[in-house]
Amino acid sequence: MNTTNEPLSVERMPGAPLIITKHSASFWRVTLDNPPINLMGPDMVAGLQRLMDIIEADTQLKVIVFDSVNKDYFVSHFDVVRGGELPQVSGKLGVTQWVDVSNRIHNAGVISIAVIRGRVRGIGSEMILACDMRFASKENAVFGHLEVGMGLLPGGGAAEYLPALSGYARAMEIAVGADDFSAEIAEKYGWINRAFSDAELDAYVDNLATRISGFELPALQATKQTMLKRIGGGPNPFEIQESSNKFFELYQRPEAQALLAKLMEIGFQTESDTESRLGHYLGTLATK
């Protein structure tokens, strides 16, 4: 626990790898806990969708912080083995479950902050990009998009969020390079707000979240809504859905399945050097 005061409650969401810590009525922390490497699978996506139902119904909540139990993996990436278990359509707007979650985090009436330690790749990066703010550990955070290296494309929001934050050229470097990036580079590229030393990270975010939680909710919501309007409202969920559809279309190709098989042979989706240094291994994949 990172705050100085005892939380009101700490509860694990039934059937989902999420721990909800209520530091106060207005400040919650949601901790991702899906060992061994925090894959974003059907249980986590469904849990986040249920979480958004809870958040949207709460009239006192003002700020929510996302972090991870696993200091080596915030979210490793999408669980491609269990991808077929996700509902085809499961959202208020008639989009798929992850697109629904991403859009609702981005447009929620609360302020969302991601605290990143460990590896955050693919859909994990797309989750933090949907948040209002992102802060990371200089020593322990690694960022990446693996999809192009697997014959796919970033299909859960990165193709929409990253160009707006990083600019076209840097977003292309991130996406088509399919390599790992340090927190310092992520900060320079606008991927995150700021990178802190690991020892300073929690105190900064806790102080910021506590400060925000003391302000008036109408003022927070009006400011967020106005700023979103100034940037065009952020990605349209149907644009993200189009990218998601293309992701699964590419995934069905024999060439993509062959690349996935090569990765699985060397430890993909397990606690392994492959996952630890995935950017490196993706760079060698085409030559195997």
Secondary structure, DSSP 8 states (H G I E B T S, - for coil): --SSS--SEEEE-TTSSEEEEEEETTEEEEEE--TTTT-B-HHHHHHHHHHHHHHHH-SS--EEEEEES-SSEEE--B-GGGGGGS-SS-STTS--HHHHHHHHHHH-SSEEEEEEEEEEETHHHHHHHHSSEEEEEEEEEEEE--TGGGT---TTTHHHHHHHHH-HHHHHHHHHH--EEEHHHHHHTTSSSEEE-HHHHHHHHHHHHHHHHTS-HHHHHHHHHHHHHHTTTS--HHHHHHHHHHHHHHHTSHHHHHHHHHHHHTTTTSSSHHHHTHHHHHHHHTT-
